[in-house]
Amino acid sequence: MTGAISPDRRRFLTAGAAVLGAAASAQLWLPGTARAAEATLPDGAFSLGIASGDPLHDGIVLWTRLAPDPLNGGGMPDTVVPVEWELAEDDRFRKPVRRGVAQARPEYGHSVHVDVRGLRPDRSYWYRFRASGQISPTGRTRTAPHPHSRGGSLRVALASCQNWQHGYFTPYADMLDQDPDFVLFVGDYIYESTPSATAVRRHEGTGEPYTLEQYRNRYAQYKTDPDLAAVHASTPWVVTFDDHEVDNDWAGEIPQDPDKQPHDAFVARLTAAFQAYYEHMPVRASAIPNGPHIQMYRRLEFGRLVRLNVLDTRQFRSDQVTSQAAAENPSLTMLGAEQKKWLLDGLQDSPARWNLIASQIMMAETDLQIGEGKLWYYDAWDGYQVERNALLEDLADIRNPVVLSGDRHFTMISDLKTDYDDPDSEVVGAEFVGTSISSNGDQDQAAFHAEWDRRMPDNPHWKLIDAHRGYHLFDIDRDGIDAQVRVVDTVRRPTAAPSTLARLRVESGEPGVRLV
């Protein structure tokens, strides 16, 4: 499905958006099936749009959330509401494939997650919802290739870090035009920061979110961005979280400021944040939170072309380090023992040509010290040196590993090496740290390069650094990965001019990345 989207398709997709969540079983809606009993709801039930996610070769998750008053708790009655859903092979629904009824429950914020199965591989489908006589916008989604499929290609968009207050989400308008097969979002879908009177767009509420209703309102505000809603309606997403979905720089059950957030209070905040995260993301029932815990690391297959390993680098992380000595402590972990074993097992037995790792934070080294010595960036894999270096050694035996990351709010594309103290050490893979959608706003490019270019000699594994807002686009086939750094000229206005900042290439069987 690679290639730019047609103007007609774009007009159709831009019209799409709707929402809901609670597990629902897929069933065939046969002619003559009775409609769900009507409930009387206020207008605007589908104000938060629609989405799909976690594509399988025979299945997809469809999502919406009923919220006629989205910034004030949703505005729904405290009752279960039946929501009809429909999936078809065409955008006019003349070729229906599956239909059913899901229950939008108040305990899940009247969200709906329909896990549709029995679909055909590598196919586009269209879907919509209906509740209380109101019909959602139409969405388009796509299943993954058959598990035994060896050919073909895959187009993937990498996105992260969308701060409402720092700007409009203008990169998504270009992403819609590029028509990816799926969007990989690696964290910071919302920001928990307090409203600012000087921001480009002001956060709702009066402070940081702590309660479930406050997190629901923050997600609802983000969902109203029209460019974000359009890409959700056009393309399946694969998501994971970083820190700002909860609190800046949290690790495990430890907040950034434990002197201000006692343990029990932070556990309650985690519980609320994870609940709201599930309610607003197109993920399966396996991600329904268990109090302050949520299952987020998982694996998706795209034929024999790509195995995608989605990590969780927050829940199992040792407390954030603040010194060189702590960063070299062998007892510290980013992944935890169970997730690390899961990752290595999945890499070692992979049948795929490309083994992608979705990591919220940067894996390659950042040496901030100019000249002799090292000064690492601790809120990344640099803060967990022993585990990171062992993982890089393991990657030497893996076919075509490529790490896709976020967090840094700028583009940083690197070779992955077994020993960053030795410039001649083995290159074992490539890493693309994607820039932000809007976080940091429109940066001064000259100031950025004046600050960071002088560190390039101390980081020879860096191939490209840049501070424009945007995303990365990958066209993957058996021979290689062609990557584009797609950027926009501004996020301070609702529209922007996109362009390709750089093109890069990863060759199959040749670890590392090069500019082309």
C-alpha positions as CSV (number, residue, x, y, z in Angstrom):
1,M,0.0,0.0,0.0
2,T,3.0,2.3,-0.3
3,G,2.7,5.6,-2.2
4,A,1.1,8.9,-1.7
5,I,-2.7,9.0,-1.0
6,S,-5.0,10.3,-3.7
7,P,-6.9,13.6,-3.3
8,D,-10.2,11.8,-3.3
9,R,-9.1,9.3,-0.7
10,R,-7.7,12.1,1.4
11,R,-11.0,13.9,1.4
12,F,-12.8,10.7,2.4
13,L,-10.4,10.0,5.2
14,T,-10.3,13.5,6.6
15,A,-14.1,13.2,7.1
16,G,-13.5,10.2,9.4
17,A,-13.4,10.1,13.3
18,A,-15.2,8.3,16.2
19,V,-14.6,6.4,19.5
20,L,-15.5,3.8,22.3
21,G,-14.0,0.9,24.5
22,A,-14.8,-2.3,26.3
23,A,-14.1,-5.8,24.9
24,A,-16.7,-7.0,22.3
25,S,-16.8,-10.3,20.4
26,A,-16.8,-10.2,16.6
27,Q,-19.9,-11.7,15.0
28,L,-21.4,-11.7,11.5
29,W,-24.4,-9.3,11.3
30,L,-26.7,-11.3,9.1
31,P,-29.5,-9.7,7.1
32,G,-32.6,-9.2,9.3
33,T,-30.6,-9.1,12.5
34,A,-32.4,-6.8,15.0
35,R,-30.7,-3.5,15.8
36,A,-29.5,-2.8,19.3
37,A,-32.1,-1.2,21.6
38,E,-31.9,2.6,21.3
39,A,-30.6,4.7,24.1
40,T,-31.2,8.4,24.1
41,L,-27.9,10.2,24.1
42,P,-26.9,13.9,23.7
43,D,-25.7,14.9,20.3
44,G,-22.1,14.5,19.5
45,A,-21.6,11.0,20.9
46,F,-18.7,10.4,18.5
47,S,-16.9,13.6,19.1
48,L,-13.6,11.9,19.8
49,G,-13.5,10.0,16.5
50,I,-12.6,6.5,15.7
51,A,-9.4,4.4,15.4
52,S,-8.1,1.0,14.7
53,G,-4.9,-0.8,15.9
54,D,-2.7,-3.8,16.4
55,P,-3.2,-5.4,13.0
56,L,-3.0,-9.2,12.7
57,H,-3.2,-11.1,9.5
58,D,-6.8,-12.1,10.3
59,G,-7.8,-9.4,12.8
60,I,-7.9,-5.8,13.9
61,V,-9.0,-3.7,16.9
62,L,-11.7,-1.1,16.2
63,W,-12.1,1.7,18.8
64,T,-14.3,4.6,19.7
65,R,-15.5,6.3,22.9
66,L,-18.9,7.9,23.4
67,A,-18.3,11.4,24.8
68,P,-20.9,14.1,23.9
69,D,-19.2,16.4,26.4
70,P,-15.6,15.3,26.1
71,L,-13.8,17.9,28.3
72,N,-16.2,17.4,31.2
73,G,-16.0,13.7,31.9
74,G,-17.7,12.6,28.7
75,G,-21.2,13.7,29.4
76,M,-22.6,10.1,29.3
77,P,-25.3,8.6,31.5
78,D,-24.1,6.1,34.1
79,T,-25.5,3.2,32.1
80,V,-24.4,0.5,29.6
81,V,-25.0,1.7,26.1
82,P,-25.1,-0.8,23.1
83,V,-23.0,0.3,20.2
84,E,-23.4,-1.3,16.8
85,W,-20.3,-1.7,14.6
86,E,-19.9,-2.7,11.0
87,L,-16.9,-3.7,8.9
88,A,-17.0,-3.9,5.1
89,E,-14.8,-4.3,2.0
90,D,-15.8,-0.9,0.6
91,D,-16.4,2.6,1.9
92,R,-20.1,2.5,1.1
93,F,-20.6,-0.7,3.1
94,R,-22.2,-2.5,0.1
95,K,-19.9,-5.5,0.8
96,P,-20.3,-6.1,4.6
97,V,-18.0,-8.5,6.2
98,R,-18.7,-8.4,10.0
99,R,-21.3,-6.6,12.2
100,G,-22.1,-6.8,15.8
101,V,-23.0,-5.0,19.0
102,A,-20.5,-3.9,21.7
103,Q,-21.4,-2.7,25.1
104,A,-20.0,0.7,26.1
105,R,-19.7,0.5,29.8
106,P,-19.4,3.5,32.2
107,E,-16.5,1.8,34.1
108,Y,-14.5,2.0,30.9
109,G,-15.5,5.6,30.1
110,H,-18.0,4.3,27.5
111,S,-15.1,3.3,25.3
112,V,-15.3,0.3,23.0
113,H,-12.6,-2.0,21.7
114,V,-13.9,-4.5,19.1
115,D,-11.4,-7.3,18.4
116,V,-12.6,-8.4,15.0
117,R,-11.2,-11.8,13.7
118,G,-11.7,-14.0,10.7
119,L,-10.5,-11.3,8.2
120,R,-8.4,-11.8,5.1
121,P,-4.7,-10.9,5.3
122,D,-3.2,-7.8,3.7
123,R,-6.6,-6.2,3.0
124,S,-8.1,-2.8,3.5
125,Y,-11.5,-2.6,5.3
126,W,-13.8,0.2,6.2
127,Y,-15.7,0.5,9.5
128,R,-18.1,2.6,11.5
129,F,-20.2,2.7,14.7
130,R,-23.8,3.6,15.5
131,A,-25.4,4.5,18.9
132,S,-28.7,6.2,19.7
133,G,-29.3,6.9,16.1
134,Q,-26.0,8.7,15.7
135,I,-23.5,7.3,13.2
136,S,-19.7,7.8,13.5
137,P,-17.5,8.9,10.7
138,T,-16.2,6.1,8.5
139,G,-12.7,4.8,9.1
140,R,-10.3,2.7,7.0
141,T,-8.0,0.0,8.4
142,R,-5.8,-2.8,7.1
143,T,-4.8,-6.3,8.2
144,A,-1.2,-7.6,8.2
145,P,0.2,-9.9,5.5
146,H,-0.2,-13.7,5.9
147,P,2.4,-15.2,8.3
148,H,4.0,-17.2,5.4
149,S,4.1,-14.2,3.0
150,R,7.7,-13.6,2.1
151,G,7.5,-10.8,-0.5
152,G,5.8,-7.4,-0.7
153,S,6.6,-4.2,1.1
154,L,5.5,-2.3,4.2
155,R,5.3,1.5,4.8
156,V,5.6,2.5,8.5
157,A,5.3,6.0,10.0
158,L,7.2,6.5,13.3
159,A,5.7,9.2,15.6
160,S,6.0,10.4,19.2
161,C,5.8,13.3,21.6
162,Q,2.8,15.5,20.8
163,N,2.5,18.3,23.3
164,W,-0.8,20.2,22.8
165,Q,0.5,23.4,24.3
166,H,3.7,23.5,22.1
167,G,1.8,23.5,18.8
168,Y,-0.7,22.1,16.4
169,F,-0.2,18.5,15.2
170,T,0.6,19.6,11.6
171,P,2.9,16.7,10.7
172,Y,-0.1,14.4,10.7
173,A,-1.6,16.2,7.7
174,D,1.5,15.1,5.7
175,M,1.4,11.6,7.2
176,L,-2.2,11.2,5.9
177,D,-1.0,12.0,2.4
178,Q,1.8,9.5,2.7
179,D,-0.7,6.7,3.5
180,P,1.4,4.4,5.7
181,D,0.3,0.8,6.3
182,F,0.4,1.5,10.1
183,V,1.6,4.2,12.5
184,L,4.0,3.2,15.2
185,F,3.6,5.7,18.1
186,V,6.3,5.2,20.8
187,G,5.2,7.5,23.6
188,D,4.0,10.8,25.0
189,Y,0.6,10.8,23.4
190,I,-0.5,13.4,26.0
191,Y,1.4,15.6,28.4
192,E,0.4,16.0,32.0
193,S,1.7,19.5,32.4
194,T,-0.5,22.3,33.8
195,P,-2.2,24.8,31.6
196,S,-0.1,27.7,30.4
197,A,-1.5,31.1,29.4
198,T,1.4,31.7,27.0
199,A,1.1,28.3,25.1
200,V,0.2,28.0,21.5
201,R,-2.9,26.0,22.7
202,R,-3.8,25.8,26.3
203,H,-4.3,22.6,28.2
204,E,-7.8,22.0,29.6
205,G,-8.3,21.9,33.4
206,T,-6.6,23.8,36.1
207,G,-3.5,21.7,36.9
208,E,-1.9,18.3,36.2
209,P,-4.2,15.3,36.0
210,Y,-4.3,13.0,38.9
211,T,-7.7,11.4,38.9
212,L,-9.3,9.2,36.2
213,E,-11.7,11.9,35.1
214,Q,-8.9,14.4,34.8
215,Y,-6.9,12.0,32.6
216,R,-10.0,11.3,30.5
217,N,-10.4,15.0,29.9
218,R,-6.8,15.5,28.9
219,Y,-7.0,12.6,26.4
220,A,-10.3,13.9,25.1
221,Q,-8.7,17.3,24.4
222,Y,-5.9,15.7,22.4
223,K,-8.3,13.5,20.4
224,T,-10.1,16.7,19.1
225,D,-7.0,17.7,17.1
226,P,-8.3,17.3,13.5
227,D,-5.1,16.1,11.9
228,L,-4.6,13.4,14.6
229,A,-8.2,12.3,14.3
230,A,-7.8,12.0,10.5
231,V,-4.8,9.7,10.7
232,H,-6.5,7.6,13.4
233,A,-9.4,7.2,11.0
234,S,-7.3,6.3,8.0
235,T,-4.6,4.0,9.4
236,P,-4.2,1.3,12.1
237,W,-1.9,2.3,15.0
238,V,0.5,0.4,17.2
239,V,1.0,2.3,20.4
240,T,3.1,2.2,23.6
241,F,3.6,4.9,26.2
242,D,6.6,6.7,27.7
243,D,6.5,9.0,30.8
244,H,4.1,11.9,30.1
245,E,1.1,9.7,29.8
246,V,1.5,9.5,33.6
247,D,4.1,11.8,35.1
248,N,7.5,13.2,33.9
249,D,10.4,10.8,34.4
250,W,8.6,8.1,36.4
251,A,10.1,4.6,36.8
252,G,8.3,1.6,38.1
253,E,6.2,2.9,41.0
254,I,8.6,5.8,41.7
255,P,7.5,9.3,40.6
256,Q,9.9,12.1,39.5
257,D,9.3,13.8,42.9
258,P,8.7,11.2,45.6
259,D,8.9,13.9,48.3
260,K,5.8,15.4,46.8
261,Q,4.0,12.2,45.7
262,P,3.9,9.5,48.4
263,H,3.9,6.0,47.2
264,D,0.3,5.3,47.7
265,A,-0.7,8.5,46.0
266,F,1.5,7.8,43.0
267,V,0.1,4.2,42.7
268,A,-3.4,5.7,42.6
269,R,-2.2,8.1,39.9
270,L,-0.7,5.2,37.9
271,T,-4.0,3.4,38.2
272,A,-6.0,6.3,36.9
273,A,-3.5,7.1,34.1
274,F,-3.3,3.5,32.8
275,Q,-7.1,3.2,32.9
276,A,-7.5,6.3,30.8
277,Y,-4.7,5.2,28.5
278,Y,-6.5,1.9,27.8
279,E,-9.8,3.7,27.3
280,H,-8.4,5.9,24.5
281,M,-6.1,3.5,22.6
282,P,-7.0,0.9,20.0
283,V,-5.5,-2.0,21.9
284,R,-6.8,-5.5,22.8
285,A,-8.4,-6.7,26.0
286,S,-5.0,-8.0,27.1
287,A,-4.1,-4.4,27.9
288,I,-7.0,-3.9,30.3
289,P,-5.1,-2.6,33.4
290,N,-4.8,-4.4,36.6
291,G,-4.7,-1.5,39.0
292,P,-1.3,0.2,38.6
293,H,-0.1,-2.3,36.0
294,I,-0.8,-2.7,32.3
295,Q,0.5,-5.2,29.8
296,M,2.0,-3.2,27.0
297,Y,5.0,-5.1,25.6
298,R,3.9,-7.3,22.8
299,R,4.9,-8.6,19.4
300,L,3.3,-8.2,16.0
301,E,4.1,-10.0,12.8
302,F,3.9,-8.7,9.2
303,G,4.5,-11.8,7.1
304,R,8.0,-13.0,7.0
305,L,9.1,-9.4,6.2
306,V,8.9,-7.7,9.7
307,R,8.6,-8.8,13.3
308,L,7.8,-5.8,15.5
309,N,8.8,-6.0,19.2
310,V,7.0,-3.3,21.2
311,L,8.8,-2.5,24.5
312,D,7.7,-1.1,27.8
313,T,10.7,0.9,29.2
314,R,8.8,2.4,32.1
315,Q,7.0,-0.1,34.3
316,F,10.0,-2.4,35.0
317,R,12.7,0.2,35.0
318,S,15.0,0.7,38.0
319,D,14.8,4.2,39.4
320,Q,16.2,6.9,37.2
321,V,20.0,7.3,37.6
322,T,21.7,10.7,38.1
323,S,25.4,9.8,38.0
324,Q,28.1,8.1,35.9
325,A,28.7,5.5,38.7
326,A,25.0,4.7,38.9
327,A,24.7,4.3,35.1
328,E,27.3,1.5,35.3
329,N,25.6,-0.4,38.1
330,P,25.1,-3.9,36.8
331,S,22.0,-4.4,39.0
332,L,20.0,-1.7,37.2
333,T,17.5,-2.7,34.5
334,M,15.4,-1.0,31.9
335,L,13.3,-4.0,30.9
336,G,13.1,-6.2,33.9
337,A,14.2,-9.9,33.7
338,E,10.9,-11.3,32.2
339,Q,10.6,-8.7,29.4
340,K,14.3,-8.9,28.6
341,K,14.0,-12.7,28.1
342,W,10.9,-12.2,26.1
343,L,12.7,-9.8,23.8
344,L,15.8,-12.0,23.3
345,D,13.7,-15.1,22.7
346,G,11.6,-13.3,20.1
347,L,14.7,-11.9,18.3
348,Q,16.6,-15.2,18.3
349,D,13.7,-17.3,16.9
350,S,12.4,-14.8,14.5
351,P,11.6,-15.9,10.9
352,A,11.5,-12.3,9.7
353,R,13.8,-10.5,7.4
354,W,13.7,-7.4,9.6
355,N,13.5,-7.4,13.4
356,L,12.2,-4.0,14.5
357,I,12.4,-2.9,18.2
358,A,10.0,-0.1,19.3
359,S,11.9,1.5,22.2
360,Q,10.4,4.6,23.8
361,I,13.9,6.0,24.5
362,M,17.2,6.2,22.7
363,M,19.5,3.1,22.7
364,A,22.6,4.5,21.0
365,E,25.0,6.4,23.2
366,T,24.8,10.2,23.7
367,D,28.1,11.6,25.0
368,L,27.4,15.1,26.1
369,Q,31.0,15.8,27.1
370,I,33.0,17.6,24.5
371,G,36.5,16.2,24.3
372,E,37.9,13.7,26.8
373,G,35.6,11.8,29.2
374,K,32.0,10.8,29.1
375,L,28.8,12.5,30.2
376,W,25.8,10.4,29.4
377,Y,22.1,11.3,28.9
378,Y,20.7,9.3,31.8
379,D,17.0,9.3,30.8
380,A,17.8,6.8,28.0
381,W,19.5,3.5,27.7
382,D,22.7,5.4,28.6
383,G,21.6,5.3,32.2
384,Y,21.5,1.5,32.2
385,Q,24.8,0.8,30.6
386,V,25.4,-2.9,31.5
387,E,22.0,-4.1,30.3
388,R,22.2,-1.9,27.2
389,N,25.7,-3.1,26.3
390,A,24.8,-6.8,26.8
391,L,21.7,-6.3,24.6
392,L,23.9,-4.8,21.8
393,E,26.2,-7.8,22.0
394,D,23.1,-10.0,21.5
395,L,22.0,-8.0,18.5
396,A,25.2,-9.0,16.7
397,D,23.7,-12.4,16.2
398,I,20.2,-11.1,15.1
399,R,19.1,-10.7,11.5
400,N,18.7,-7.0,10.5
401,P,17.8,-5.4,13.9
402,V,16.5,-1.9,13.7
403,V,15.5,0.2,16.7
404,L,12.8,2.8,16.4
405,S,12.7,5.3,19.3
406,G,11.3,8.7,20.4
407,D,11.5,10.9,23.5
408,R,14.4,13.3,22.5
409,H,12.2,15.8,20.6
410,F,14.7,15.8,17.7
411,T,15.9,13.5,15.0
412,M,19.0,11.4,15.9
413,I,19.9,8.6,13.5
414,S,22.8,6.3,14.5
415,D,24.7,3.1,14.1
416,L,24.3,0.7,17.0
417,K,27.7,-0.6,18.1
418,T,28.9,-3.1,20.6
419,D,31.5,-0.8,22.2
420,Y,31.0,3.0,22.1
421,D,34.5,3.5,23.7
422,D,36.0,2.0,20.5
423,P,35.1,3.8,17.3
424,D,36.2,0.7,15.3
425,S,33.9,-1.7,17.2
426,E,31.3,-3.8,15.4
427,V,28.2,-2.2,14.0
428,V,25.2,-4.4,14.9
429,G,22.2,-2.4,13.7
430,A,20.6,1.0,13.2
431,E,18.5,3.3,15.3
432,F,16.1,5.9,14.2
433,V,15.2,8.3,17.0
434,G,12.2,10.2,15.6
435,T,11.6,13.8,16.2
436,S,8.5,15.1,17.9
437,I,5.1,15.9,16.4
438,S,4.9,19.2,18.3
439,S,7.0,19.0,21.5
440,N,9.5,21.9,21.8
441,G,7.6,23.8,19.2
442,D,9.4,25.6,16.4
443,Q,13.0,25.4,17.5
444,D,15.8,27.8,16.4
445,Q,17.7,25.5,14.0
446,A,20.8,27.6,14.0
447,A,21.0,27.5,17.8
448,F,20.3,23.8,17.9
449,H,23.2,23.0,15.5
450,A,25.5,25.4,17.3
451,E,24.9,23.5,20.5
452,W,24.9,19.9,19.1
453,D,27.1,19.8,16.0
454,R,30.2,20.3,18.2
455,R,29.4,17.0,19.9
456,M,29.4,15.1,16.6
457,P,33.2,14.2,16.8
458,D,32.6,12.6,20.2
459,N,29.7,10.6,18.8
460,P,30.9,9.3,15.4
461,H,28.1,6.8,15.3
462,W,25.5,9.6,14.8
463,K,24.7,9.9,11.1
464,L,22.1,12.7,11.3
465,I,20.8,15.1,14.0
466,D,18.1,17.8,13.4
467,A,15.4,19.7,15.5
468,H,12.5,20.2,13.0
469,R,9.1,18.9,14.0
470,G,7.8,15.9,12.0
471,Y,8.0,12.1,11.8
472,H,10.0,9.3,10.1
473,L,8.6,7.3,7.2
474,F,10.0,3.9,6.3
475,D,9.5,1.8,3.1
476,I,10.6,-1.7,3.9
477,D,11.1,-4.6,1.5
478,R,13.4,-7.7,1.6
479,D,16.4,-5.8,0.2
480,G,16.4,-2.8,2.5
481,I,14.7,0.0,4.3
482,D,14.4,3.4,2.7
483,A,13.8,6.1,5.3
484,Q,12.6,9.6,5.0
485,V,12.8,12.3,7.7
486,R,9.6,14.2,7.0
487,V,9.4,17.7,8.6
488,V,7.1,20.7,8.6
489,D,8.0,24.4,8.6
490,T,5.8,25.2,11.7
491,V,3.5,23.9,14.4
492,R,2.5,27.3,15.6
493,R,-0.3,27.5,13.0
494,P,-3.0,24.9,12.1
495,T,-1.4,24.3,8.6
496,A,2.2,23.8,7.6
497,A,4.3,23.1,4.6
498,P,5.9,19.6,4.7
499,S,9.2,18.5,3.1
500,T,11.7,15.7,3.1
501,L,14.7,16.8,5.2
502,A,16.8,13.7,4.5
503,R,16.8,10.2,3.0
504,L,18.6,7.2,4.5
505,R,19.1,3.6,3.6
506,V,19.6,0.4,5.6
507,E,20.7,-2.6,3.5
508,S,19.6,-6.1,4.4
509,G,22.6,-8.0,5.7
510,E,24.7,-4.8,6.2
511,P,24.2,-3.5,9.8
512,G,24.1,0.3,10.1
513,V,22.5,3.2,8.2
514,R,23.8,5.6,5.6
515,L,22.6,8.9,4.1
516,V,21.6,8.8,0.4
